Amino acid sequence: MASSQQQQQQQQQQRARQQMQQQRASATATATSSSPSVGFEDYLPLMAERLGEEGLMRELASGFRLLMDPARGLITFDSLRRNAPLLGLGPMSDDDVRGMLAEGDFDGDGALSEMEFCVLMVRLSPELMDEPRRWLDDAVAQASQFLFTS
Protein backbone atom coordinates (compact mmCIF):
# COMPACT_ATOMS: atom_id res chain seq x y z
CA MET A 1 0.00 0.00 0.00
CA ALA A 2 2.80 2.44 0.91
CA SER A 3 4.53 1.58 -2.35
CA SER A 4 1.39 2.52 -4.27
CA GLN A 5 1.23 5.86 -2.46
CA GLN A 6 4.89 6.51 -3.22
CA GLN A 7 4.30 5.74 -6.89
CA GLN A 8 1.34 8.12 -6.99
CA GLN A 9 3.37 10.84 -5.31
CA GLN A 10 6.24 10.32 -7.75
CA GLN A 11 3.81 10.51 -10.68
CA GLN A 12 2.33 13.75 -9.31
CA GLN A 13 5.80 15.22 -8.91
CA GLN A 14 6.74 14.17 -12.45
CA ARG A 15 3.57 15.79 -13.84
CA ALA A 16 4.29 18.96 -11.85
CA ARG A 17 7.85 19.06 -13.23
CA GLN A 18 6.58 18.61 -16.78
CA GLN A 19 4.01 21.38 -16.33
CA MET A 20 6.66 23.71 -14.90
CA GLN A 21 8.98 22.94 -17.79
CA GLN A 22 6.19 23.72 -20.25
CA GLN A 23 5.31 26.93 -18.42
CA ARG A 24 8.97 27.92 -18.23
CA ALA A 25 9.41 27.31 -21.96
CA SER A 26 6.28 29.31 -22.75
CA ALA A 27 7.24 32.21 -20.47
CA THR A 28 10.79 32.26 -21.77
CA ALA A 29 9.58 32.26 -25.37
CA THR A 30 7.32 35.27 -24.75
CA ALA A 31 9.78 37.29 -22.67
CA THR A 32 11.05 40.39 -24.40
CA SER A 33 14.58 41.72 -24.25
CA SER A 34 13.39 44.71 -22.22
CA SER A 35 11.96 42.56 -19.44
CA PRO A 36 13.98 40.54 -16.98
CA SER A 37 14.39 36.91 -17.93
CA VAL A 38 12.14 34.34 -16.35
CA GLY A 39 14.25 32.09 -14.21
CA PHE A 40 14.25 29.15 -11.87
CA GLU A 41 13.46 31.32 -8.87
CA ASP A 42 10.28 32.58 -10.58
CA TYR A 43 8.85 29.07 -10.35
CA LEU A 44 9.63 28.39 -6.70
CA PRO A 45 6.21 29.44 -5.37
CA LEU A 46 4.49 27.17 -7.90
CA MET A 47 6.91 24.36 -7.09
CA ALA A 48 6.33 24.79 -3.35
CA GLU A 49 2.58 24.67 -3.84
CA ARG A 50 2.64 21.58 -6.03
CA LEU A 51 5.51 19.60 -4.54
CA GLY A 52 5.30 20.52 -0.88
CA GLU A 53 8.20 21.48 1.35
CA GLU A 54 10.22 18.29 0.90
CA GLY A 55 9.66 18.24 -2.85
CA LEU A 56 10.74 21.86 -3.12
CA MET A 57 13.94 21.15 -1.21
CA ARG A 58 14.68 18.20 -3.51
CA GLU A 59 14.14 20.45 -6.55
CA LEU A 60 16.42 23.13 -5.11
CA ALA A 61 19.08 20.49 -4.46
CA SER A 62 18.68 19.28 -8.06
CA GLY A 63 19.02 22.84 -9.31
CA PHE A 64 22.17 23.25 -7.25
CA ARG A 65 23.67 20.06 -8.69
CA LEU A 66 22.92 21.24 -12.23
CA LEU A 67 24.77 24.51 -11.63
CA MET A 68 27.68 23.34 -9.50
CA ASP A 69 31.23 22.59 -10.49
CA PRO A 70 31.50 18.83 -9.82
CA ALA A 71 35.19 19.09 -8.94
CA ARG A 72 34.55 21.63 -6.16
CA GLY A 73 30.99 20.77 -5.15
CA LEU A 74 30.16 24.49 -5.32
CA ILE A 75 28.58 26.86 -7.80
CA THR A 76 31.52 28.81 -9.20
CA PHE A 77 31.69 31.71 -11.63
CA ASP A 78 32.47 29.37 -14.54
CA SER A 79 29.92 26.69 -13.63
CA LEU A 80 27.14 29.26 -13.17
CA ARG A 81 27.91 30.98 -16.46
CA ARG A 82 28.10 27.66 -18.31
CA ASN A 83 25.03 25.97 -16.75
CA ALA A 84 22.62 28.87 -16.08
CA PRO A 85 20.54 28.21 -19.23
CA LEU A 86 19.70 24.73 -17.88
CA LEU A 87 17.53 26.36 -15.20
CA GLY A 88 16.06 29.09 -17.37
CA LEU A 89 18.45 31.70 -16.03
CA GLY A 90 19.39 32.48 -19.61
CA PRO A 91 22.77 33.48 -20.90
CA MET A 92 24.26 35.61 -18.16
CA SER A 93 26.76 38.41 -18.57
CA ASP A 94 29.89 38.37 -16.42
CA ASP A 95 28.38 41.16 -14.31
CA ASP A 96 25.15 39.16 -13.79
CA VAL A 97 27.14 36.11 -12.71
CA ARG A 98 29.28 38.15 -10.31
CA GLY A 99 26.17 39.84 -8.93
CA MET A 100 24.36 36.57 -8.28
CA LEU A 101 27.41 35.05 -6.63
CA ALA A 102 27.97 38.16 -4.50
CA GLU A 103 24.32 38.26 -3.41
CA GLY A 104 24.34 34.68 -2.19
CA ASP A 105 27.94 34.24 -1.02
CA PHE A 106 27.67 34.51 2.77
CA ASP A 107 31.07 33.07 3.63
CA GLY A 108 33.00 35.19 1.10
CA ASP A 109 34.68 32.32 -0.74
CA GLY A 110 33.50 33.54 -4.16
CA ALA A 111 31.26 30.51 -4.73
CA LEU A 112 27.87 29.24 -3.56
CA SER A 113 27.42 26.20 -1.35
CA GLU A 114 24.16 24.28 -1.53
CA MET A 115 22.86 26.10 1.55
CA GLU A 116 23.81 29.51 0.13
CA PHE A 117 22.10 28.63 -3.17
CA CYS A 118 18.88 27.54 -1.43
CA VAL A 119 18.80 30.67 0.72
CA LEU A 120 19.40 32.85 -2.35
CA MET A 121 16.60 31.18 -4.33
CA VAL A 122 14.15 31.66 -1.45
CA ARG A 123 15.25 35.29 -1.03
CA LEU A 124 14.66 35.88 -4.74
CA SER A 125 11.13 34.46 -4.39
CA PRO A 126 9.44 36.46 -1.63
CA GLU A 127 6.09 34.89 -2.57
CA LEU A 128 7.30 31.75 -0.80
CA MET A 129 6.97 33.59 2.49
CA ASP A 130 3.39 34.76 1.91
CA GLU A 131 1.72 31.74 3.52
CA PRO A 132 4.02 31.54 6.57
CA ARG A 133 3.56 35.31 6.98
CA ARG A 134 -0.24 34.85 6.98
CA TRP A 135 0.10 32.09 9.61
CA LEU A 136 2.18 34.39 11.78
CA ASP A 137 -0.30 37.27 11.34
CA ASP A 138 -3.19 34.95 12.28
CA ALA A 139 -1.31 33.67 15.34
CA VAL A 140 -0.52 37.22 16.49
CA ALA A 141 -4.14 38.27 15.96
CA GLN A 142 -5.41 35.28 17.95
CA ALA A 143 -2.91 35.90 20.74
CA SER A 144 -3.85 39.59 20.85
CA GLN A 145 -7.53 38.76 20.94
CA PHE A 146 -6.95 36.27 23.75
CA LEU A 147 -4.82 38.70 25.76
CA PHE A 148 -7.19 41.63 25.41
CA THR A 149 -10.39 39.68 26.07
CA SER A 150 -9.09 37.95 29.20
C-alpha positions, 0 to 999 in steps of 0.5 A: 500500500505504501509503495502505491502511495509513493508511486502516486506521489512520484507521478504527481511530482513528475507531472508537476515538473513537466508542467513547470517545464512547459510553463517555463518554456512558454514564459521564456519564449514570450519574454522580451529583451526589455523585461527581466528573464524568467528564471528558476526562482520565478517558479519556486512558489508554484513548485512549493505549492505543487511539490510541498516542502520536501519536494521543493527542497529536492528540486532546489538540491537538483538545481544546485547540482545542475549549476555546481562545479563537480570538482569543487561541489560548489557553484563557481563563476564558470559553472554558473555561467556555463550551466545557467541556461539549464535552469532558465536563467538564460545566458548571463553576462559576467556582471550578472554572474558576479552579482548573483554570486555576491548576493548569495555568497555569505562566507566570502569564498566567491562561490555558492554552497548548496545552503547559500544557493537555497537561501538565495533562491528563497530570497529571490522568491518572496512569494514563498513567504506569503503563507508563513507570513499569513500564519504568523499574522493569524497567530498574532491576531489570535494571541492579541484577541486572547490577551485583550479579552481575558 
